[in-house]
């Protein structure tokens, strides 16, 4: 394993550093020590549809949606701005997160540095009285959502616009054509799909070339390897894994005793996060610890470094609400496993059976993997 020792401390070290620098962070000062800036860059897409971003981005959803009681808003604004200070350029949000409030948070935090960052957001759900009421990717709805997102994000363009989930009622060619029109109008710069299948990706790409596909991908969910990743390589499309730490499970900090607040944390309803499933999946954490401990790496760092090693056009977007964990995650951009180490890790996981579906039946019906 190759590493820059200055940028790869373990979780305990980060927590100690974060606690010691709390007052400085509150004052908005950059870290004087601790995690170094992420300097590595990766490119999503090709040609005029390419988008160069930090090797890891930041998934912003959990800062005020679906991860339990929302943290203090001022603290989340500081965390977002600290991420910029640490070199993160890719920030991911969506209309449905909240709904609306996550975009507003991201927009406020990044407005002062808008020209230096890449903001991605998503459309595709029908929202009524603040609740999801099915899918909606009709062209008129897409245009309305984009106009509203632009206002919340405090910007006049969206760097990368994803269809959040494929709407079977609307031909994907119509969706791609609508986004193409928005690109021509200057409101959107690049197009992406989230959790789309191979045929949908091909059809959309033929109308408006895609810059990125965003789908779940981690050591606990490798379905994209069967079709989507090979297609991305064929067509020159980047790949952005969400939940690269399996909604926190791959950090090693969750177990069968962990309680999730129903209605505030979607893990309370996910089969993979029942007490029984988390207990049955403990071998996953043990494998990460067995691999990481001799190398001075946390389970999360092992999982992210493995993911970064899969393709040079993969850009994970782990989410966090804690500065210590942000620094820990970003340090993986400077880590590199040898081929032998990757074979060792893959071999260990090949022996493990994953328990519990990643989504409920309704949610699984909306994804292409």
Buried (B, 14 or more C-beta within 10 A) or exposed (E): BEBEEEBBBBBEBBBBBBEEBEEEBEEEEEBEEBBBBBEBEBBBBBEEBBBEBBBBBBBBBBBBBBBBEBBEBEBBBBBBBBBBBBBBBBBBBBBBBBBBBBBBBBBBBBEEEBEEBBBBBBBBBBBEEEEEEEBBBBBEBBBEBBEBBBEBBBBEBBBBBBBBBBBEEBBBEBBBBBBBBBBEEEBBBBBBBBBBBBEBBBBBBEBBBBBBBBBBBBBBBBBBEEBBBEBBEEBBBBBBBBBBBBBBBBBBBBEBEEEBEEEEBBBBBBBBBBEEBBEBBBBBBBBBBBBBEEBBBBBBBBBBBBBBBBBEBBBBBBBBBBBBBBBBBBBBBBBBBEEEBBEBBEEBBEEBEBBBEBBEEEBEEBBBB
